[in-house]
Amino acid sequence: MCALSQGATINTAGIGRRIAYWRDRRGFTQEDFARLMGQSRRWVQSLEGGQRQADPRLSVLARAADVLHVPVEHLLSDQPPGPEAGAAPPAEVLAVVDALYPLSSTLPDDDPPVLDVLHRRLEYCCAAFQACHYRALSRDLPPLLTGAQRAAHTAPHDRVGEAHALLSRALQLATSFLHKYGAGAAVQAAVVADRALAAAERSGDAVQIGAASRRVAKSLMYQQRPQAAVDYALATARRLEPDLSARGPLGLSTLGMLYLNAALAAAECNSADALIDRAQDVAERQGADLDEDYTMFGPTNVGLHRVDMFVRFEDGWSALDTAAGLEPSAVADMSRERRARHHLARAHAAFLTRQKDAAAKELLTADELAPEEVEGRPEPVSLVTDVLGATPRPGGQLRALARRCGLPA
């Protein structure tokens, strides 16, 4: 791991502070780190306090870097590390954005696609998303987007609303796909979400307007504007609630998901209980877990979001307690994508509570269930990095997962 020679000049300033930072990030106490280094706690206290960093031996720094699972250069400099594995979306994901150009106004009018065929393609792509088959989705979503744009441009007068609703739904799916890649695709996702909302407004369909609006709210979160996301989602929910309530389970699922998105955004501001309770009220009105418009909305999904909320609060114990209170058979009925995300949330909660073996087990379960949900995506890869780094002797399965994520292990 060390790239420096034994005769290299070492910049000693701040070494103890950096070691303390990485030790804390890996979840090690000073006693843990001392044991792994073969030293006493007082030795670690002196090192981190700056008393032992005037002439550190390179062998000590190399050992510390190995224990902390970081390059030794991270202990010598405050310069930020380069991009982590999974930080940028792969080319096939950005191809989804490329499918949106040229704009629909320049698309040819000959051989317009049949709306019924496009509806079936949309159903396939939504099912692929829920199954975490993202490679298949990246292959089939671009032609769907192109066809949906052409359909909206060429639809007969009596099917214009339907065509724009279909276009909006395809754009919403593209937004959700891009959101899987976090900040690396935040700008592209925001553009696509805005176009989804514009198409939904043209359709006049309250369900599509509500569904597109929650993608806009999530894009605001990825732009580090959580309060704007809360305000926007709540304003949309208030405006659409009468129309959505009149649409039965489909409308209630849309309304409930708006509240759940508002709650997760509010969790970034350390205030979400009232909003998730509103979603719970809507779920009780709906009465059951349903997959209306591929939302998996219902009491169980509200419970899963409560777990997510506590993880965002970095309250691992409450997250684990909430997860333990969920009905296992109901969780098992959720989509593969939602179950995989739940295992990742449990892994994060276990890591927060320093249950490193449990965190590794949950990561491996998520990867076995849906490898494309874990490998190559920034947030799960970051969690794998942290769990691996916090585990003194990681097992072969965890190391193999790390390698599949593009990490040294």
C-alpha positions as CSV (number, residue, x, y, z in Angstrom):
1,M,0.0,0.0,0.0
2,C,2.9,2.4,0.7
3,A,4.3,4.1,-2.4
4,L,7.2,5.9,-0.7
5,S,10.8,4.7,-0.4
6,Q,12.5,4.2,2.9
7,G,14.6,7.3,2.2
8,A,11.8,9.6,1.3
9,T,11.3,12.9,3.1
10,I,8.2,12.8,5.2
11,N,5.9,15.8,5.8
12,T,5.1,15.2,9.5
13,A,2.6,18.1,10.0
14,G,-0.8,16.8,10.9
15,I,-0.1,13.1,10.8
16,G,-1.7,12.5,14.2
17,R,-4.8,14.4,13.3
18,R,-5.2,12.5,10.1
19,I,-4.7,9.1,11.8
20,A,-7.4,10.1,14.3
21,Y,-9.7,11.1,11.5
22,W,-9.3,7.8,9.6
23,R,-9.4,5.8,12.9
24,D,-12.8,7.4,13.7
25,R,-14.1,6.9,10.2
26,R,-13.2,3.2,10.4
27,G,-15.1,2.9,13.7
28,F,-12.0,2.0,15.7
29,T,-11.6,3.1,19.3
30,Q,-8.1,4.1,20.4
31,E,-7.9,0.7,22.2
32,D,-8.9,-1.0,18.9
33,F,-6.2,0.8,17.0
34,A,-3.6,0.3,19.7
35,R,-4.2,-3.4,19.7
36,L,-4.0,-3.7,15.9
37,M,-0.8,-1.6,15.9
38,G,0.7,-3.7,18.7
39,Q,1.0,-0.6,20.9
40,S,-0.6,0.8,24.1
41,R,-3.5,3.2,24.2
42,R,-1.2,5.9,25.6
43,W,1.0,5.5,22.6
44,V,-2.0,6.2,20.3
45,Q,-3.0,9.2,22.4
46,S,0.5,10.6,22.1
47,L,0.6,9.9,18.4
48,E,-2.8,11.6,17.7
49,G,-2.0,14.4,20.1
50,G,1.1,15.3,18.0
51,Q,3.8,14.3,20.5
52,R,5.1,11.4,18.4
53,Q,4.9,12.8,14.9
54,A,8.2,14.8,14.8
55,D,10.2,11.8,13.5
56,P,7.8,9.0,12.6
57,R,9.3,5.9,11.1
58,L,8.0,5.1,7.6
59,S,7.4,1.5,8.9
60,V,5.0,2.9,11.5
61,L,3.1,5.0,8.9
62,A,3.0,2.0,6.5
63,R,1.6,-0.2,9.3
64,A,-1.0,2.5,10.3
65,A,-2.1,2.8,6.6
66,D,-2.5,-0.9,6.4
67,V,-4.6,-1.1,9.6
68,L,-6.7,1.8,8.4
69,H,-7.0,0.5,4.8
70,V,-5.9,3.8,3.2
71,P,-2.9,4.7,1.1
72,V,-0.1,6.1,3.2
73,E,-0.3,9.3,1.2
74,H,-3.7,10.0,3.0
75,L,-1.8,10.2,6.3
76,L,0.7,12.7,4.8
77,S,-1.5,15.2,3.1
78,D,-4.8,17.0,3.5
79,Q,-5.4,17.0,-0.2
80,P,-8.7,15.2,-1.0
81,P,-8.3,11.7,-2.5
82,G,-9.2,11.1,-6.1
83,P,-12.6,9.9,-7.3
84,E,-13.8,6.8,-5.5
85,A,-14.9,3.6,-7.3
86,G,-18.4,4.1,-8.6
87,A,-18.3,7.9,-8.2
88,A,-19.1,8.6,-11.9
89,P,-21.9,6.9,-13.8
90,P,-20.8,4.4,-16.5
91,A,-21.1,5.3,-20.2
92,E,-24.2,3.2,-20.7
93,V,-26.0,5.2,-18.0
94,L,-25.2,8.5,-19.7
95,A,-26.4,7.0,-22.9
96,V,-29.9,7.3,-21.4
97,V,-29.4,11.1,-21.4
98,D,-28.1,11.1,-24.9
99,A,-31.3,9.5,-26.0
100,L,-33.1,12.7,-25.2
101,Y,-31.4,14.5,-28.0
102,P,-32.3,15.7,-30.6
103,L,-35.3,17.3,-29.0
104,S,-38.8,16.0,-29.8
105,S,-39.5,19.0,-32.1
106,T,-36.9,17.8,-34.5
107,L,-37.9,14.1,-34.7
108,P,-39.3,12.8,-38.0
109,D,-43.0,12.4,-38.5
110,D,-42.8,9.2,-40.5
111,D,-43.7,5.8,-39.0
112,P,-44.7,7.1,-35.6
113,P,-44.5,4.4,-32.9
114,V,-47.6,2.7,-31.7
115,L,-48.6,3.8,-28.2
116,D,-49.7,0.3,-27.1
117,V,-46.3,-1.1,-28.1
118,L,-44.6,1.7,-26.1
119,H,-46.7,1.0,-23.1
120,R,-45.5,-2.6,-23.1
121,R,-41.9,-1.5,-23.5
122,L,-42.4,0.9,-20.5
123,E,-43.8,-2.0,-18.4
124,Y,-40.7,-4.1,-19.2
125,C,-38.3,-1.3,-18.3
126,C,-40.1,-0.6,-15.0
127,A,-40.0,-4.3,-14.2
128,A,-36.3,-4.3,-15.0
129,F,-35.7,-1.4,-12.6
130,Q,-37.6,-3.1,-9.8
131,A,-35.5,-6.3,-10.4
132,C,-32.2,-4.3,-10.4
133,H,-31.4,-5.4,-13.9
134,Y,-29.8,-2.1,-14.7
135,R,-27.7,-3.3,-17.6
136,A,-30.8,-4.5,-19.4
137,L,-32.5,-1.2,-18.5
138,S,-29.6,0.9,-19.9
139,R,-30.0,-1.1,-23.2
140,D,-33.8,-0.8,-23.5
141,L,-34.5,2.6,-22.0
142,P,-32.8,4.8,-24.7
143,P,-35.0,3.5,-27.5
144,L,-38.1,3.8,-25.3
145,L,-37.3,7.4,-24.6
146,T,-36.8,8.1,-28.3
147,G,-40.0,6.4,-29.2
148,A,-41.9,8.2,-26.5
149,Q,-40.7,11.5,-27.6
150,R,-41.8,10.8,-31.2
151,A,-45.2,9.5,-30.0
152,A,-45.8,12.7,-28.0
153,H,-44.8,14.8,-31.1
154,T,-47.0,12.8,-33.6
155,A,-49.9,11.6,-31.5
156,P,-53.4,12.3,-32.8
157,H,-55.4,14.9,-31.0
158,D,-57.5,12.4,-29.0
159,R,-54.4,10.7,-27.6
160,V,-52.1,13.7,-26.9
161,G,-52.7,13.5,-23.2
162,E,-52.0,9.8,-23.1
163,A,-48.8,10.2,-25.2
164,H,-47.4,12.9,-22.9
165,A,-48.3,10.8,-19.8
166,L,-46.3,7.9,-21.3
167,L,-43.4,10.2,-22.1
168,S,-43.4,11.6,-18.6
169,R,-43.4,8.1,-17.1
170,A,-40.4,7.1,-19.3
171,L,-38.6,10.3,-18.2
172,Q,-39.4,9.6,-14.6
173,L,-37.9,6.1,-14.9
174,A,-34.8,7.6,-16.5
175,T,-34.5,10.1,-13.6
176,S,-34.8,7.3,-11.0
177,F,-32.1,5.4,-12.9
178,L,-29.8,8.4,-12.9
179,H,-30.4,9.0,-9.2
180,K,-28.9,5.6,-8.6
181,Y,-25.5,7.2,-9.4
182,G,-25.9,10.0,-6.9
183,A,-24.0,13.3,-7.2
184,G,-22.1,12.0,-10.3
185,A,-25.4,12.2,-12.3
186,A,-27.2,14.9,-10.3
187,V,-27.1,17.5,-13.1
188,Q,-28.4,15.1,-15.8
189,A,-31.0,13.8,-13.4
190,A,-32.3,17.3,-12.7
191,V,-32.6,18.1,-16.4
192,V,-34.5,14.8,-17.0
193,A,-36.8,15.4,-14.0
194,D,-37.8,18.8,-15.2
195,R,-38.6,17.4,-18.6
196,A,-40.7,14.7,-17.0
197,L,-42.7,17.3,-15.1
198,A,-43.2,19.4,-18.2
199,A,-44.6,16.3,-20.1
200,A,-46.8,15.4,-17.1
201,E,-48.3,18.9,-17.0
202,R,-49.1,18.6,-20.7
203,S,-50.8,15.3,-20.0
204,G,-53.1,16.9,-17.4
205,D,-52.9,13.6,-15.4
206,A,-52.6,14.4,-11.6
207,V,-50.9,11.0,-11.0
208,Q,-48.2,11.7,-13.5
209,I,-47.8,15.3,-12.2
210,G,-47.4,14.0,-8.6
211,A,-45.0,11.2,-9.7
212,A,-42.8,13.6,-11.7
213,S,-42.8,16.1,-8.9
214,R,-41.3,13.6,-6.4
215,R,-38.5,13.0,-8.9
216,V,-37.9,16.8,-9.0
217,A,-37.9,16.8,-5.2
218,K,-35.3,14.1,-5.1
219,S,-33.2,15.9,-7.6
220,L,-33.3,18.9,-5.3
221,M,-31.9,16.7,-2.5
222,Y,-29.0,15.6,-4.8
223,Q,-28.3,19.3,-5.4
224,Q,-27.8,19.7,-1.7
225,R,-31.1,21.7,-1.3
226,P,-33.1,19.5,1.2
227,Q,-35.3,22.3,2.5
228,A,-36.3,23.2,-1.1
229,A,-37.1,19.6,-1.7
230,V,-39.4,19.4,1.4
231,D,-41.2,22.7,0.5
232,Y,-41.7,21.6,-3.1
233,A,-43.0,18.1,-2.3
234,L,-45.4,19.4,0.3
235,A,-46.7,22.2,-1.9
236,T,-47.3,19.6,-4.7
237,A,-49.0,17.2,-2.2
238,R,-51.4,20.0,-1.0
239,R,-52.2,21.1,-4.5
240,L,-52.9,17.6,-5.8
241,E,-54.4,15.8,-2.8
242,P,-58.1,16.2,-3.8
243,D,-57.4,14.9,-7.3
244,L,-55.1,12.1,-6.1
245,S,-57.5,11.0,-3.3
246,A,-60.3,10.7,-5.9
247,R,-58.1,8.3,-8.0
248,G,-58.2,5.4,-5.5
249,P,-55.1,3.3,-4.7
250,L,-53.2,4.7,-7.6
251,G,-53.6,8.3,-6.5
252,L,-53.1,7.4,-2.8
253,S,-49.8,5.7,-3.7
254,T,-48.6,8.8,-5.5
255,L,-49.6,11.0,-2.6
256,G,-48.0,8.8,-0.1
257,M,-44.7,8.6,-2.0
258,L,-44.7,12.4,-2.2
259,Y,-44.8,12.5,1.6
260,L,-42.1,9.9,1.9
261,N,-39.8,11.9,-0.4
262,A,-40.5,15.0,1.7
263,A,-39.7,13.0,4.8
264,L,-36.3,11.8,3.5
265,A,-35.4,15.3,2.5
266,A,-36.5,16.6,5.9
267,A,-34.2,14.0,7.5
268,E,-31.3,15.9,6.0
269,C,-32.5,18.8,8.2
270,N,-33.0,16.5,11.2
271,S,-36.8,16.8,11.2
272,A,-39.0,14.2,9.5
273,D,-41.3,12.5,12.0
274,A,-44.4,14.5,11.1
275,L,-44.0,13.9,7.4
276,I,-43.5,10.2,7.7
277,D,-46.6,10.1,9.9
278,R,-48.5,11.7,7.1
279,A,-47.3,9.0,4.7
280,Q,-48.4,6.4,7.3
281,D,-51.9,8.0,7.4
282,V,-52.2,7.7,3.6
283,A,-51.0,4.1,3.8
284,E,-53.7,3.3,6.3
285,R,-56.3,4.9,4.0
286,Q,-55.0,2.7,1.2
287,G,-55.1,-0.3,3.4
288,A,-52.5,-2.6,2.0
289,D,-49.1,-2.8,0.4
290,L,-49.7,-2.3,-3.4
291,D,-47.4,-1.8,-6.4
292,E,-49.5,0.9,-8.0
293,D,-47.3,2.6,-10.7
294,Y,-44.4,0.5,-9.4
295,T,-44.2,2.3,-6.1
296,M,-44.6,-0.6,-3.7
297,F,-46.4,1.9,-1.5
298,G,-48.1,0.8,1.7
299,P,-47.5,0.3,5.4
300,T,-44.4,-1.8,4.9
301,N,-42.8,0.7,2.6
302,V,-43.4,3.4,5.1
303,G,-41.7,1.3,7.7
304,L,-38.7,0.8,5.4
305,H,-38.5,4.5,4.9
306,R,-38.5,5.0,8.7
307,V,-35.4,2.8,8.8
308,D,-33.9,5.0,6.1
309,M,-34.8,8.1,8.0
310,F,-33.0,6.9,11.2
311,V,-29.9,6.0,9.1
312,R,-29.9,9.5,7.8
313,F,-30.1,10.7,11.4
314,E,-27.1,8.4,12.0
315,D,-29.2,6.8,14.7
316,G,-28.2,3.2,14.0
317,W,-29.9,1.6,17.1
318,S,-33.3,3.2,16.3
319,A,-32.9,2.0,12.7
320,L,-32.2,-1.5,13.7
321,D,-35.1,-1.5,16.2
322,T,-37.5,-0.3,13.6
323,A,-36.2,-2.9,11.1
324,A,-36.7,-5.6,13.7
325,G,-40.3,-4.6,14.1
326,L,-41.2,-5.1,10.4
327,E,-43.1,-8.2,9.3
328,P,-40.6,-10.4,7.5
329,S,-43.1,-11.8,5.1
330,A,-44.3,-8.3,4.2
331,V,-40.7,-7.2,3.5
332,A,-40.1,-10.3,1.4
333,D,-43.1,-9.3,-0.8
334,M,-41.4,-6.0,-1.6
335,S,-39.6,-5.6,-5.0
336,R,-36.0,-6.9,-5.3
337,E,-34.8,-3.3,-5.6
338,R,-36.5,-2.2,-2.4
339,R,-35.3,-5.3,-0.4
340,A,-31.8,-4.7,-1.5
341,R,-31.9,-1.1,-0.5
342,H,-33.3,-2.2,2.9
343,H,-30.3,-4.6,3.4
344,L,-28.0,-1.8,2.6
345,A,-29.8,0.4,5.2
346,R,-29.4,-2.3,7.8
347,A,-25.7,-2.6,6.9
348,H,-25.3,1.1,7.4
349,A,-27.2,0.9,10.7
350,A,-25.0,-2.0,11.9
351,F,-21.9,-0.1,10.9
352,L,-23.1,3.0,12.9
353,T,-23.5,0.8,16.0
354,R,-20.0,-0.8,15.4
355,Q,-21.4,-4.2,14.6
356,K,-19.0,-4.8,11.8
357,D,-19.7,-8.5,11.2
358,A,-23.4,-7.8,11.0
359,A,-22.8,-4.9,8.6
360,A,-20.7,-7.2,6.4
361,K,-23.4,-9.9,6.4
362,E,-26.1,-7.4,5.3
363,L,-23.8,-6.1,2.5
364,L,-23.3,-9.7,1.3
365,T,-27.0,-10.4,1.5
366,A,-27.8,-7.3,-0.6
367,D,-25.2,-8.2,-3.1
368,E,-26.4,-11.8,-3.4
369,L,-30.0,-10.4,-3.9
370,A,-29.1,-7.7,-6.4
371,P,-25.5,-7.3,-7.3
372,E,-26.2,-4.4,-9.7
373,E,-27.7,-2.5,-6.8
374,V,-24.4,-2.7,-4.8
375,E,-21.5,-3.0,-7.2
376,G,-20.5,0.1,-9.1
377,R,-22.8,2.6,-7.4
378,P,-21.3,5.3,-5.2
379,E,-23.2,5.0,-2.0
380,P,-23.0,1.2,-1.6
381,V,-19.4,1.2,-2.7
382,S,-18.6,3.8,-0.1
383,L,-20.3,1.7,2.6
384,V,-18.3,-1.4,1.5
385,T,-15.1,0.7,1.7
386,D,-16.0,1.8,5.3
387,V,-17.0,-1.7,6.5
388,L,-13.9,-3.3,4.9
389,G,-11.7,-0.6,6.5
390,A,-13.3,-1.1,9.9
391,T,-12.8,-4.9,9.9
392,P,-9.4,-5.9,11.2
393,R,-9.5,-9.3,9.4
394,P,-12.1,-9.2,6.7
395,G,-13.3,-12.5,5.4
396,G,-12.9,-13.8,1.9
397,Q,-16.4,-13.0,0.9
398,L,-16.2,-9.4,2.0
399,R,-12.8,-9.0,0.2
400,A,-14.3,-10.5,-2.9
401,L,-17.2,-8.1,-2.8
402,A,-14.8,-5.2,-2.4
403,R,-12.8,-6.4,-5.5
404,R,-16.1,-6.6,-7.5
405,C,-16.7,-3.0,-6.4
406,G,-13.3,-2.0,-7.8
407,L,-11.7,-1.6,-4.4
408,P,-8.3,-2.9,-3.3
409,A,-8.8,-5.8,-0.9
